[in-house]
Amino acid sequence: MSRRKREGKPYTLVKEELPVLERAVRTSEYDELLDEFIKGELRTARVEYPDKSMKALMAALRSRIKKRNLTVKVALRKGNLYLTKA
């Protein structure tokens, strides 16, 4: 025999409005780095970021720069990553 009652349903529908979802502001771990570079006086800077591959870091920075419409260029030269104000 089934544990459910034959005449009743195992669920209940309750009338309720869908709550409004408050969206959190999305930031990246690279936003602080980019903000510091933009506000700083340096025109070109080499980025040192331990435990990150330079290619992955370059891709992430380019993605954040594009998303934020920043005037910063990223270059990889001889294994070093550079930021340049455009």
C-alpha positions in Angstrom: 0.0 0.0 0.0 1.0 3.6 -0.7 1.8 5.9 2.2 -0.1 8.7 0.5 -3.8 9.2 1.1 -5.8 8.2 -1.9 -8.3 11.0 -1.7 -5.9 13.9 -1.0 -3.0 15.4 -3.0 0.6 15.4 -1.5 1.1 19.1 -2.3 -0.7 22.4 -1.8 -0.8 25.5 -4.1 -0.7 28.8 -2.2 -1.6 32.1 -3.9 1.4 34.4 -3.5 3.1 37.1 -5.6 6.6 36.4 -6.9 9.1 38.4 -4.7 11.3 41.0 -6.4 14.8 39.8 -6.6 17.4 42.4 -5.5 20.4 42.0 -7.7 23.8 42.3 -6.1 26.4 44.6 -7.7 28.8 42.3 -9.6 32.4 43.1 -9.2 35.5 41.2 -10.2 38.7 40.7 -8.3 40.4 42.6 -11.1 38.3 45.8 -10.7 40.4 47.0 -7.8 43.6 46.5 -9.9 42.1 48.4 -12.9 40.8 51.2 -10.7 44.2 51.7 -9.0 45.9 51.8 -12.4 43.4 54.3 -13.9 43.6 56.6 -10.9 47.3 56.4 -10.7 49.9 58.5 -12.4 51.6 55.7 -14.3 51.0 55.6 -18.1 52.3 52.0 -18.4 52.7 49.4 -15.6 53.8 45.8 -15.4 51.3 43.6 -13.5 52.7 41.0 -11.1 50.0 38.6 -9.9 51.3 35.5 -8.2 49.5 32.2 -8.7 47.9 33.3 -12.0 49.0 32.4 -15.5 49.7 35.5 -17.5 47.5 34.3 -20.4 44.5 33.7 -18.0 45.1 37.1 -16.3 45.3 38.8 -19.7 42.0 37.3 -20.8 40.3 38.3 -17.5 41.6 41.8 -17.6 40.6 42.3 -21.2 37.1 41.0 -20.4 36.7 43.5 -17.5 38.1 46.4 -19.6 35.7 45.7 -22.4 32.7 45.3 -20.0 33.5 48.5 -18.2 34.4 50.4 -21.5 37.8 51.5 -20.1 40.5 53.1 -22.2 43.2 50.7 -21.1 45.2 48.3 -23.3 46.7 45.0 -22.2 50.0 43.6 -23.7 52.0 40.4 -23.0 55.7 40.9 -23.8 58.3 38.3 -23.0 56.1 36.6 -20.3 55.3 39.9 -18.6 51.8 41.5 -18.6 51.6 45.3 -19.1 48.7 47.8 -18.8 48.8 51.0 -20.9 46.5 53.9 -20.8 45.2 54.5 -24.3 
